Amino acid sequence: MADELAVLDVQAPWVQHLERAHSLLHVVARFIEEESEPSAHLAPAARKLESGLSAMYDAFDGRADRVTAIGVAHGRIWEAAIFLARAGLSREVTSLRDACVELVAAEERFPRVPLAGPRVAPLCAGTDRPPLHALERASLAPSFRAPEVPAAESEEPALALPEPRTFEELRATAEAMRRLAKEKVKTRVAPPKRAARQEAVATDEGAPPGFAFAPEGAISEETFVHRWARTCFEEIGMLGVQRAPLRGDDWRACQSLELRMIAGIDAVAALGPKAIAYLEPWAMDAPAADPMRIFAAAMVGGCLEGRDALACAERVLHRFGPGDPAVAEAFASAMKLAPNPFVPNVLRALYRSHERGCRAIAVEVLGHRGWLTATEMEELCAEEDARVFALALPAIAASKHPGLERALGRALVHEDPDVQAAALDAMAIAAHPRAAAAARAAAEGALWERALVRLAIVAKEGDASWLLERMRRSPTPSAIEAVGWAGLVEAVPALIEQLTDDDEGVRFAAAEALDRMLGANLVEEIELEPEALEEAGVVDPNPEPARGRVALSELVSDPRDRLPAGSKDTVEAPSTDPERWQAYWAEHGARFDRKGRYRRGQTYSPSVSLYELDRLALSAEDRRRLSRELAVRTGRWVHFDPHDFVADQVRSLQGWEKVVSGVRVS
């Protein structure tokens, strides 16, 4: 035996064989859960799959001898295949056969060098990022549902069948049982209705006399763990979904929310294996898709060492549907932050899926974390699915992959506008020499409204003048915003004129454009209705105002428990008073070069974009635009995304600072 144990490589061939078997077993388990035709054999098959997966997690994480655990999993899958054959499910039997083939391949390719077992270390609290907690615990066993069998049917004697020895014999058995099931359906008699169950009514003996009530008994340790783990679970989900800054908030202030979320993850780990075992049932028990529970299950699973913890998050994702945008966003949000080394394996299992939602999640997160391989990028350059293609383009551009030109050629003429917009963003990230020409062509076409600001970010002097003329012809909020990003001083009088427009959106866009160009800091306080800064969780079916119409919140609330109206929010915004701006321009306009381009009162240079990205309270979308603008103006790319932890954003800004300091502005 070797003196030192080898560290587990999660990308090793034998691990990948286990991953493929793991995916196949979950596909079969989901089929059992969704099966509408009950059978007495489905529940036993589900129990065997649970046992087989538990053995596989022992093999993944080294909680038992890995080769022995793989053999146990193989045996449990064979037993599950026998039950599914008796239930007449030949296709699922084939999937289990393929899983067994993968297990055999994993056993054959298992390294001869002994591997380290599960890492157990003292718990350490997280700082500015969540740690990977390693606990001594048993593997988390899944729990699959199976359709209930009527009592009369479950009492029928089982058909005597020969003991199968191969998967071919199992498929023949499955076909025979399917024919028998069809014959039973024709002769089935509806079961009698069950009598209503009589609930025992507890008698109220009344309160004890006097004013001193007997205190409640001490709670058990299990109850204590359950309560606190549930509190932490809900807080992690709430903070994870709502940690993004509101309008006008400093992005660094979100770190306090992140630290609170990390403390909640630390607390769940400190509460031990019992607390961890509750996570999947709590997420599964939601009556409808709840993004907070989905995020919490994925985030906590991603901060615990072991493949089984992430598998819990996968099952939650598939229970509520990766095609639901709210579900997908919550799961992807956690996977972008989780430190578990098995996260790439989970994502690549989703990437191999036939479900569009799964592949979109995988490409989004793999691209965000820089984990897409050259081979995967080559495949994505020819991707047919529009959503997946759009998500892949920025990652392909950031890596300067050789297939970028081919992908951009397809994307710029694609029928999906999201793909066209993603192509313009990709060209900015790659500092493509034709970025301005492509954005201007899009701004003159059907994508004009979404392309205007993208053109302003990559604009040359002639493009900035074109944007000004475009705004004069049609002063829409998008055109005005683009002029503000382009920064041509000639536009200032025209922007001040737009402050008198009857359209409130035009006035606000003009004020923000002037503030972005001149940095005058002419602000005013604006009162907003309660919760106007937040996106509503329920869509109002009739949003048009009408006299006497009852508000939606009043319609859906219980009259005895109706929430108060709340107080108005106050935010600072650039002033829309044209007289203030005219006075400022009359006093300070002489120091501006009429043919120059300005940002925040200074001649534009990449350092101004970096200042805005670092110091100003801007929206997440504006900060993404600034990072693309830096890429265009410097010809370099440093990964930056407002979704990352504050500490990671600070590190990205330090990288941009090194790039900008080396740029010489002519």
C-alpha positions, 0 to 999 in steps of 0.5 A: 500500500502506498505511503501517501493516499492520492487526492480524488480527481473529480474529473478522473475517468472512473468518476465520469463513469459514475457520473453518467450512471448517476444521471441515468438512475435519476432519469429512471427515478423521475419516471417512477415518480411521474408514472400515472399507472400504479404498480405494486413493483414501483415502490420496491424499485424506488427503494432499490434505486435509493439504496444504489445511489447511497452506495454510489455516494459512498464510492464518490466520497470514500465513505466506504471502500470504493470498489466494494461500494460500486459493487453494492450499487451494481447489485441494487440496480440489478434488483431495481431492474427486476422490479421494473421488468415486472412492472412492464417498463422495458425502456427503463430497464434499458436505462438501468442496463446502461447504468450497470455498464457505466459502473462496470467501466468505473470499476475497471478504470479505478486507479490502483493507487489508494485514494484518500477518504472523506476529508474531515476538518475542524469547522471554520467560519467563513469570512468574505466567501463561504468555506467548504465544510467537511463533516464526518457523516453518512451519505445523504440517501435520496427519497423517491415517490412512487404511485400508490397501489389500490388495496385490492390490486396489491392483494392479488397474487403475483404472477409466477415468473422465471428468475431472470439472468440477463437484461435481455430476459428482463426486457422479455419479462417487461413486455409480458407484464405490459401485455398483462397490465393492458388486459387487467385495465379492461377488466378492472372494477372501480374500488369502493369508496373509503368511508370518511375517517373519524378524527378523534376530537381532543377534549379541552380540560381548561386552563389550570386555576390561578395566574401561574401556568406550568412551563412547557417541557424542555425540547429535545435536541432533535427539535432544537436542531430542526428549529434552528436549521429551518430558520437558517435555511430560510434566511439563506434563501431570502438573502441569496435571492435579495442580496442585489443592491437596490437603485442608489445603494452602494454595491459594497454595502451588500457585503453585510448581507453576504456575511449574514448568508455565510454565517447561516451556512456555517450554522447549518454545518455546525448543527451537524448531519441531522440538520443537513438531512432536513434540507432536501425535504424542506425544499421538496415540500414547497407547494409551488416553485419557491426560488428562495428554497431552491437557492438555499438547497443548492447553496448549502449543498454547494458548501458541503463537501461530498457529491451527495449534497449537490445531488440533493440540489439536482433533485430539487431542480428537477422536481420544480422544473429547470424550464421555469425561469425562476427555478433556473435563475435561483439554481444557477445563482447558487452554482455560480458561487458554490465552492464544492469541487463537484460543481463542474460535474453537476453542470456537465451532467446538465449539459448532456441533458436533452432538456433545454432548460438544463443545458441553458443553466449549464452553459450559463454557469460554466461560462460565468466561471470560465470552465467551458473547455475548448471542445465544448466551445467548438460545439457551442459555436454551431449550437442550434438552440437560440437561448443556449447559443446566446448564453455561450457567446460572451464566454466564447468571446472572452476566451478568444476562441478560434471559432468566434468569427464563425459564431459571430457570423451566425449570430449577427444574422440570427432570427432571434433578437437575443442572439443578435444582442449577445453577439454585440456584447461578445464583440465588445468583450473581444474588442472586435475591430468591427464591433462599432460597425456591427452595432451601428448596422443593428441600430439601423435595423430591427434591433435598434432600441437594444443596439443604441446603448451597445453602439454608444459603448463601442462608438467612434467619433462618427458613431457618436455624431450619428447617435446625436442626429438619431436622438434629434429625429426621434428622442426616445429614452433609449436614444437619449441614454445612448447619447449620454453614454457616447458623451459628445458635448455637442449634445448638451443643449439638445438634452437640456431641451428634452427636459421640457418634454411631456413624457416623464421617461424622456425627461428622466433619461435626459437628466441621467444623460446630462449627469453622466456626461457633465458630473454636475451632481444636480440631484433632487429627491423623488418620492416613490410608492411603497415597494416600487423599487422592488419587482412584484411577486404577483403580476397584476392582471389589470395594471391600467389605472381605473377609478374605483378599482380595488388594488390587487393586494387588497383583493388577495389579502384576508381582511383580518390580516391585511398589510398596511399601505406602508410609507413612501420610498425616497431616492435621489435622482438627477434633477429634471429642472431645465433652469438648473441645468441651463444655469450650470451650463452657462457657468461651466460650459466654457471649459468643455471642448465642443468636439470632445467626449466627456464622462462625469465632467472629464475627458473620457478615458478608460480610467473614468469607466473604472472610476464609475465601476468602482465608486458609483452606485449604479445598476447591475446592468450599467456595471456590466456595460462598463466592464464591456466598455473597458474591454473595448477601450483597452483591448483586454478582458478581466472577468467581472460580474455584479453577481459575484461576492463583493470580495471577488468584485474587488479582486476583479477591479484590481485586475482592471486597475492594472490593465487601465494603468498600462493603457496610454491614451492618445 
